[in-house]
Amino acid sequence: MDMRQSRAGSRIPVELPAEVRWKSRSGNFRQVEGKTGNISGTGLFLTVPVRPHLQTQITIRVSLPAEVTGVPVQLLCYGRVVRWSQADELPGVAAIIDDYELRPAHRPV
């Protein structure tokens, strides 16, 4: 895939709490807390303490502020890791969003 295509859309720099979940190569589910660094219509960058392998399918839950949305809402994204951070960036991963949905914050994943 051409990296220019994967970065289509304007990136919005925004720091919001995020939870990242994936299935490890050993078959165990992993989950880490992190923050968004930027979001676009096709992907996002996440600062996280653990980096899943490239092409790992991940689920990302981003808490959207009620001050903005009017009610507590979560953005639930399904995607895959396409890049790890560079040496001059915060530790994290870039992910392509394959699908997403908005949910009331109290509804379980």
C-alpha positions as CSV (number, residue, x, y, z in Angstrom):
1,M,0.0,0.0,0.0
2,D,1.3,3.5,-0.9
3,M,1.8,5.4,2.4
4,R,0.3,8.5,0.9
5,Q,-3.0,6.6,0.5
6,S,-2.9,5.4,4.1
7,R,-2.5,9.0,5.2
8,A,-5.4,10.3,3.2
9,G,-7.6,12.9,5.0
10,S,-6.7,15.7,7.3
11,R,-5.1,14.7,10.6
12,I,-6.5,16.5,13.6
13,P,-4.1,16.7,16.6
14,V,-6.2,15.7,19.6
15,E,-5.2,14.0,22.9
16,L,-8.0,11.8,24.2
17,P,-7.9,8.7,26.5
18,A,-7.8,5.5,24.5
19,E,-7.9,1.8,25.2
20,V,-6.3,-0.6,22.7
21,R,-7.0,-4.3,22.7
22,W,-5.6,-7.1,20.5
23,K,-5.0,-10.8,20.4
24,S,-1.3,-11.6,20.7
25,R,0.5,-14.2,18.6
26,S,0.2,-16.6,21.5
27,G,-3.6,-16.2,21.4
28,N,-3.9,-14.2,24.6
29,F,-5.8,-10.9,24.6
30,R,-3.8,-7.9,25.5
31,Q,-5.1,-4.5,26.5
32,V,-3.2,-1.2,27.2
33,E,-4.2,2.4,28.1
34,G,-2.9,5.2,26.0
35,K,-3.8,8.5,24.3
36,T,-4.6,9.6,20.8
37,G,-2.0,11.8,19.1
38,N,-4.0,12.6,16.0
39,I,-7.1,11.3,14.3
40,S,-8.3,11.4,10.7
41,G,-11.2,9.8,8.8
42,T,-9.0,6.8,7.9
43,G,-6.6,6.3,10.8
44,L,-5.1,7.5,14.0
45,F,-1.8,7.7,15.9
46,L,-1.8,6.3,19.5
47,T,0.8,6.7,22.2
48,V,0.8,3.4,24.0
49,P,3.4,1.7,26.3
50,V,3.3,-1.6,24.3
51,R,3.4,-1.8,20.5
52,P,1.5,-4.6,18.8
53,H,3.1,-6.2,15.8
54,L,2.6,-4.6,12.4
55,Q,-0.6,-5.7,10.7
56,T,-2.1,-6.8,14.1
57,Q,-5.9,-6.3,14.2
58,I,-6.8,-4.0,17.0
59,T,-9.8,-2.5,18.7
60,I,-9.5,1.1,19.9
61,R,-12.0,2.7,22.3
62,V,-11.7,6.5,22.5
63,S,-13.6,8.4,25.1
64,L,-15.1,11.6,23.6
65,P,-15.6,14.5,26.0
66,A,-19.2,15.1,27.1
67,E,-18.4,18.9,27.0
68,V,-18.1,18.4,23.2
69,T,-20.7,15.7,22.5
70,G,-23.3,16.7,25.0
71,V,-23.5,13.1,26.4
72,P,-20.7,10.6,27.2
73,V,-19.8,8.9,24.0
74,Q,-17.2,6.4,22.9
75,L,-15.7,6.0,19.5
76,L,-15.0,2.3,18.9
77,C,-12.6,1.7,16.0
78,Y,-11.6,-1.6,14.4
79,G,-8.4,-1.4,12.5
80,R,-4.8,-2.6,12.1
81,V,-1.3,-1.4,13.0
82,V,0.5,-0.1,10.0
83,R,3.4,1.8,11.5
84,W,5.4,2.1,14.7
85,S,6.6,5.5,15.9
86,Q,9.9,6.9,14.7
87,A,12.8,7.8,17.0
88,D,11.7,11.5,17.1
89,E,8.1,10.7,18.0
90,L,6.4,9.6,21.2
91,P,6.3,5.8,21.6
92,G,3.2,4.5,19.8
93,V,1.6,3.1,16.7
94,A,-0.3,4.3,13.7
95,A,-3.4,2.4,12.7
96,I,-5.7,2.3,9.7
97,I,-9.4,2.4,10.7
98,D,-11.3,-0.3,8.8
99,D,-14.6,0.3,10.6
100,Y,-15.9,2.3,13.5
101,E,-19.1,3.1,15.5
102,L,-20.2,5.6,18.1
103,R,-21.6,4.2,21.3
104,P,-23.0,5.6,24.5
105,A,-20.2,5.5,27.0
106,H,-22.0,3.1,29.4
107,R,-22.5,0.4,26.8
108,P,-20.0,-2.5,27.0
109,V,-17.7,-3.4,24.1
